[in-house]
Amino acid sequence: MNNIKMVDSITSRDENFAKWYTDLCLKAELMDYSDVQGFIIYRPYGYAIWENIQNYLNEKFKETGHQNVYMPMVIPESLFQKEKDHVEGFAPETAMITTTGVEQLAERLIIRPTSEVLFSTHYAKIVQSYRDLPKKYNQWCSVVRWEKTTRPFLRGKEFLWQEGHTIHATKDEARKETLDMLDIYNNLGSELLAIPFLTGRKTEKEKFAGAEETYTIEALMHDGKALQSGTSHYFGQGFAEAFGIKFQNENSKIEFAYQTSWGVSTRLIGAIIMVHGDDEGLVLPPYVAPTQVVIIPIQGKKEEVINASNDIFKTLKNNKIRVSLDDSNKSPGWKFSEYEMKGVPLRIEVGPRDLANNTVTIVKRNTREKISVALENVSGEVDRLLNEIHEEMLAKAKKHVNEKTNTAKTYDEFKAHLENGGYVKMSVAGEEAELQIKEDTGATARVILKTELITEVCPVTNKKATQTIMFARAY
């Protein structure tokens, strides 16, 4: 691969990963900063990535019987207080409306940090019988959490997401729903984002406030830090009891419903950037990329170049490829650099020299490999190459995860692995060990592994080890 740096205005990843990330968010025109700290503007290119994630998930949700709804953005404070653990979990992050600007409100309104309370109240009103179940709802919305430290897409005071909320007649059905949604998220990674997620259950300390069990999808970034990229929660009957979601079962007995919630957010855009990007800019997986192919005419005023470029554009568009034709008067070199920086998976160069041989040149963004393709084969070759790029990007990300996953039998070994970045497996003795590890190293438990114990004794506390956990430093 040719490693000539084409975009000098982007900081190198290895020089300053955080600066590289924010440079890329701005220069690739994914977002801009707003006038209020922690709130960002989603520019068309960034929002288009989110739309492609939405399109994928909407199809999967509807295939599995879920319906989209929309809940209010505000929650009366008294209602929010009904579920004690939930309230405690979100109290530091809640933003409140206290006045109309003219007078104080009789009751403060919380701008939703999440919508369990809203869905629970609604379900309590509309469910009476087992015949009303299950209810499988999802909403696309924004939420507000007053984070102290913010970074575009990864952590903001407002972010976009989907949140599914379902209720069921039985524990088994609700547990199945929780794990089925985790599978959909895992497939989102492998089929759309070219990201191999680590999936599993969170520890008691790391689970969602109010949940009985939390399951997560974790992605490993280029710098070796993990990113929690989505979660699926089994609530049992906790929210149902707090909000009175009761139904008459088949035996005419009254019982509480079983509940789940699950969601992913625009944090996934951050994951795409940090897993796949390089020093030249974005490297977008083909199936999530807003533009999959860009056509660049060389000596674009020549009639044969104009005609061939337009013909290729029409053919690809008719084949449902997201294609762009840049026939502006900017130089080809500028265009090459611009679309590399924006991560467009394929570039087709149409010039008189190639056309004389009835060919064009196709360039792959992920490897910068140049391929000469006969004009009549362009459409089929584009389909093949988009799939090839996706598979190459997924394989590269898997290789990174494998190379950055280690096992520790001693605490010193754990710390040494952690300094090199990535995941570290270790068998520990519960929350006491988790807290000590976080205090000593900044690493947190990502998932509980379903494996045999690595050591019988916890290297941190010297107590009997009870479970094997994958740890990492995280965003």
FIRORO-361673 format. One line per field, with one value per residue (C-alpha): residue in three letters; x, y, z. Coordinates in steps of 0.5 Angstrom, whole numbers. Layout:
N
mikol <- (ALA,...);
c1 <- (X,...);
c2 <- (Y,...);
c3 <- (Z,...);
***
This chain:
475
mikol <- (MET,ASN,ASN,ILE,LYS,MET,VAL,ASP,SER,ILE,THR,SER,ARG,ASP,GLU,ASN,PHE,ALA,LYS,TRP,TYR,THR,ASP,LEU,CYS,LEU,LYS,ALA,GLU,LEU,MET,ASP,TYR,SER,ASP,VAL,GLN,GLY,PHE,ILE,ILE,TYR,ARG,PRO,TYR,GLY,TYR,ALA,ILE,TRP,GLU,ASN,ILE,GLN,ASN,TYR,LEU,ASN,GLU,LYS,PHE,LYS,GLU,THR,GLY,HIS,GLN,ASN,VAL,TYR,MET,PRO,MET,VAL,ILE,PRO,GLU,SER,LEU,PHE,GLN,LYS,GLU,LYS,ASP,HIS,VAL,GLU,GLY,PHE,ALA,PRO,GLU,THR,ALA,MET,ILE,THR,THR,THR,GLY,VAL,GLU,GLN,LEU,ALA,GLU,ARG,LEU,ILE,ILE,ARG,PRO,THR,SER,GLU,VAL,LEU,PHE,SER,THR,HIS,TYR,ALA,LYS,ILE,VAL,GLN,SER,TYR,ARG,ASP,LEU,PRO,LYS,LYS,TYR,ASN,GLN,TRP,CYS,SER,VAL,VAL,ARG,TRP,GLU,LYS,THR,THR,ARG,PRO,PHE,LEU,ARG,GLY,LYS,GLU,PHE,LEU,TRP,GLN,GLU,GLY,HIS,THR,ILE,HIS,ALA,THR,LYS,ASP,GLU,ALA,ARG,LYS,GLU,THR,LEU,ASP,MET,LEU,ASP,ILE,TYR,ASN,ASN,LEU,GLY,SER,GLU,LEU,LEU,ALA,ILE,PRO,PHE,LEU,THR,GLY,ARG,LYS,THR,GLU,LYS,GLU,LYS,PHE,ALA,GLY,ALA,GLU,GLU,THR,TYR,THR,ILE,GLU,ALA,LEU,MET,HIS,ASP,GLY,LYS,ALA,LEU,GLN,SER,GLY,THR,SER,HIS,TYR,PHE,GLY,GLN,GLY,PHE,ALA,GLU,ALA,PHE,GLY,ILE,LYS,PHE,GLN,ASN,GLU,ASN,SER,LYS,ILE,GLU,PHE,ALA,TYR,GLN,THR,SER,TRP,GLY,VAL,SER,THR,ARG,LEU,ILE,GLY,ALA,ILE,ILE,MET,VAL,HIS,GLY,ASP,ASP,GLU,GLY,LEU,VAL,LEU,PRO,PRO,TYR,VAL,ALA,PRO,THR,GLN,VAL,VAL,ILE,ILE,PRO,ILE,GLN,GLY,LYS,LYS,GLU,GLU,VAL,ILE,ASN,ALA,SER,ASN,ASP,ILE,PHE,LYS,THR,LEU,LYS,ASN,ASN,LYS,ILE,ARG,VAL,SER,LEU,ASP,ASP,SER,ASN,LYS,SER,PRO,GLY,TRP,LYS,PHE,SER,GLU,TYR,GLU,MET,LYS,GLY,VAL,PRO,LEU,ARG,ILE,GLU,VAL,GLY,PRO,ARG,ASP,LEU,ALA,ASN,ASN,THR,VAL,THR,ILE,VAL,LYS,ARG,ASN,THR,ARG,GLU,LYS,ILE,SER,VAL,ALA,LEU,GLU,ASN,VAL,SER,GLY,GLU,VAL,ASP,ARG,LEU,LEU,ASN,GLU,ILE,HIS,GLU,GLU,MET,LEU,ALA,LYS,ALA,LYS,LYS,HIS,VAL,ASN,GLU,LYS,THR,ASN,THR,ALA,LYS,THR,TYR,ASP,GLU,PHE,LYS,ALA,HIS,LEU,GLU,ASN,GLY,GLY,TYR,VAL,LYS,MET,SER,VAL,ALA,GLY,GLU,GLU,ALA,GLU,LEU,GLN,ILE,LYS,GLU,ASP,THR,GLY,ALA,THR,ALA,ARG,VAL,ILE,LEU,LYS,THR,GLU,LEU,ILE,THR,GLU,VAL,CYS,PRO,VAL,THR,ASN,LYS,LYS,ALA,THR,GLN,THR,ILE,MET,PHE,ALA,ARG,ALA,TYR);
c1 <- (0,2,3,4,1,-4,-8,-3,-8,-10,-6,-3,-7,0,2,-5,-11,-16,-14,-14,-21,-23,-20,-23,-30,-29,-25,-30,-36,-39,-41,-40,-40,-46,-46,-48,-42,-43,-49,-47,-49,-50,-48,-51,-45,-45,-53,-53,-49,-54,-59,-56,-56,-63,-65,-62,-64,-71,-72,-69,-74,-80,-78,-78,-85,-83,-87,-84,-87,-85,-86,-86,-79,-81,-82,-86,-81,-86,-86,-79,-78,-82,-76,-71,-65,-66,-67,-60,-57,-59,-59,-53,-54,-61,-63,-69,-74,-76,-79,-83,-79,-85,-87,-84,-87,-91,-87,-80,-80,-74,-72,-71,-64,-68,-75,-77,-81,-85,-86,-88,-93,-96,-96,-100,-105,-106,-105,-110,-110,-105,-108,-105,-98,-93,-92,-86,-84,-78,-77,-72,-71,-65,-64,-60,-55,-51,-44,-38,-33,-36,-33,-37,-41,-38,-41,-45,-50,-55,-55,-59,-61,-66,-69,-73,-78,-82,-87,-88,-93,-87,-80,-77,-80,-77,-70,-71,-72,-66,-62,-65,-64,-57,-56,-59,-54,-48,-50,-51,-43,-41,-46,-46,-41,-35,-34,-33,-37,-35,-42,-44,-47,-44,-42,-47,-43,-43,-51,-56,-59,-66,-64,-63,-59,-55,-52,-47,-44,-36,-32,-24,-21,-15,-12,-13,-19,-26,-32,-39,-43,-50,-54,-60,-63,-67,-71,-75,-82,-78,-81,-88,-88,-86,-91,-97,-96,-101,-105,-110,-106,-109,-111,-115,-110,-107,-99,-94,-91,-84,-80,-74,-70,-65,-61,-56,-54,-50,-44,-43,-41,-35,-34,-33,-28,-24,-24,-23,-20,-13,-8,-11,-18,-24,-25,-32,-35,-38,-45,-46,-42,-47,-43,-40,-37,-35,-33,-28,-27,-19,-19,-27,-28,-27,-33,-31,-30,-36,-40,-37,-37,-45,-46,-42,-46,-53,-51,-49,-55,-60,-57,-58,-51,-50,-46,-43,-40,-35,-35,-33,-27,-23,-17,-17,-11,-15,-21,-17,-15,-22,-25,-20,-21,-28,-27,-31,-30,-29,-26,-27,-22,-25,-19,-18,-12,-16,-22,-17,-17,-24,-22,-23,-19,-22,-18,-20,-20,-18,-12,-11,-10,-11,-15,-16,-23,-26,-32,-37,-35,-35,-42,-41,-34,-36,-41,-35,-31,-36,-37,-29,-28,-33,-30,-23,-24,-28,-22,-17,-21,-22,-14,-13,-18,-15,-8,-10,-13,-9,-10,-7,-5,-2,-4,3,2,-5,-2,3,-2,-6,-1,0,-8,-13,-17,-15,-18,-17,-21,-23,-27,-33,-34,-28,-23,-27,-26,-19,-17,-21,-17,-11,-11,-17,-19,-27,-30,-33,-36,-37,-34,-37,-31,-27,-23,-16,-14,-17,-15,-16,-10,-12,-16,-12,-20,-23,-24,-31,-32,-27,-28,-26,-23,-20,-19,-25,-28);
c2 <- (0,7,11,18,23,26,31,35,38,32,30,24,18,16,23,25,20,25,31,26,25,32,34,29,30,37,37,31,35,30,36,43,45,49,56,51,47,40,40,39,40,34,36,32,28,25,25,21,16,16,15,9,6,7,4,-2,-3,-1,-6,-11,-8,-9,-16,-18,-15,-8,-2,6,11,17,19,27,30,32,28,31,30,26,21,20,19,13,8,9,6,9,16,15,13,19,24,28,28,30,37,41,46,50,56,59,65,69,64,58,52,48,42,42,38,33,33,26,22,16,14,8,12,15,8,5,10,9,1,2,5,1,-6,-10,-17,-23,-22,-15,-17,-17,-9,-8,-1,3,10,15,21,25,25,30,28,34,31,35,32,32,30,29,23,20,24,30,33,31,25,22,14,9,6,0,-2,-8,-12,-19,-24,-28,-28,-33,-29,-22,-25,-28,-21,-18,-23,-23,-15,-16,-21,-16,-11,-16,-17,-9,-9,-15,-13,-6,-3,-8,-8,-14,-13,-16,-18,-21,-19,-13,-14,-12,-5,-4,-5,0,3,-1,-7,-14,-16,-11,-14,-10,-9,-7,-4,-4,3,4,6,0,3,0,4,1,2,-1,-4,-9,-9,-14,-11,-17,-14,-8,-2,-6,-6,1,4,-1,-5,-11,-16,-21,-28,-34,-37,-30,-28,-21,-21,-16,-15,-17,-11,-10,-4,-3,2,4,12,16,14,9,14,15,8,8,13,11,3,4,11,13,19,21,21,17,10,8,1,1,-1,5,10,16,16,9,11,18,19,24,26,27,32,33,38,33,30,23,24,27,22,16,19,20,13,10,15,13,6,5,10,5,-1,3,5,11,15,22,25,31,35,41,45,43,39,32,32,36,31,25,28,31,24,20,24,23,16,14,7,7,12,12,16,17,20,20,15,10,11,10,2,2,2,6,6,4,6,2,7,2,0,5,-1,1,-3,-3,-5,-5,0,-6,-9,-3,-4,-12,-10,-4,-9,-14,-9,-6,-13,-14,-8,-9,-16,-13,-8,-13,-18,-12,-10,-17,-18,-12,-15,-21,-18,-14,-19,-22,-26,-25,-29,-24,-17,-15,-18,-15,-8,-9,-12,-6,-1,-4,-3,-7,-12,-16,-23,-24,-28,-24,-24,-19,-12,-11,-13,-9,-2,-3,-5,2,6,3,3,6,0,-2,-9,-9,-16,-23,-28,-35,-39,-43,-39,-37,-38,-40,-34,-27,-24,-17,-19,-26,-28,-34,-32,-32,-30,-29,-21,-18,-11,-5,2,6,12);
c3 <- (0,-2,5,2,6,2,7,11,15,19,25,25,29,32,34,37,37,40,36,29,31,32,26,22,25,22,16,13,14,19,24,27,34,36,40,46,49,48,43,36,29,25,18,12,11,18,18,12,16,21,16,13,20,21,15,17,24,22,17,22,27,23,21,28,30,33,31,31,36,39,46,49,51,58,64,70,76,80,75,74,82,82,80,85,82,75,78,82,76,72,77,76,68,68,65,68,65,71,68,62,62,65,71,75,73,78,77,74,68,66,59,58,59,57,56,61,65,59,56,63,64,57,58,64,61,55,58,61,59,56,50,49,50,47,46,42,41,38,38,34,38,42,49,54,59,62,61,64,58,51,45,38,37,43,49,48,52,47,42,37,38,38,44,44,50,50,55,55,59,61,64,58,53,55,56,49,47,50,47,40,40,42,36,31,34,33,26,25,26,22,16,16,20,19,26,30,37,43,46,53,60,64,71,77,78,70,69,67,73,74,70,72,67,62,55,51,44,45,39,40,37,33,40,44,48,48,46,49,42,44,50,51,58,61,67,70,73,77,72,72,79,80,75,75,69,70,66,67,65,62,68,70,75,75,75,73,66,64,61,56,53,48,44,40,38,34,38,32,28,33,32,25,25,30,28,20,19,17,17,10,13,14,11,11,10,3,6,11,6,4,-3,-5,-11,-14,-21,-23,-30,-32,-38,-36,-42,-47,-50,-50,-42,-41,-45,-41,-34,-35,-38,-32,-27,-30,-30,-23,-20,-24,-20,-14,-12,-8,-14,-15,-21,-19,-26,-22,-25,-19,-21,-21,-15,-11,-12,-10,-4,-2,-3,0,6,6,6,-1,-2,-9,-14,-22,-26,-33,-38,-45,-45,-41,-46,-52,-49,-47,-40,-34,-27,-21,-14,-7,-1,4,0,-5,-10,-17,-22,-30,-32,-38,-39,-40,-34,-29,-26,-24,-22,-17,-14,-13,-10,-5,-2,-3,1,6,8,8,13,17,17,19,25,27,26,31,36,36,37,42,46,52,58,65,71,75,77,74,68,67,68,63,58,59,58,51,49,48,52,58,60,68,73,79,85,84,85,90,85,79,84,85,78,76,81,80,72,70,66,67,66,59,59,63,59,59,60,65,71,68,76,82,86,84,83,85,92,93,94,91,83,81,74,68,66,59,62,58,58,55,52);
***
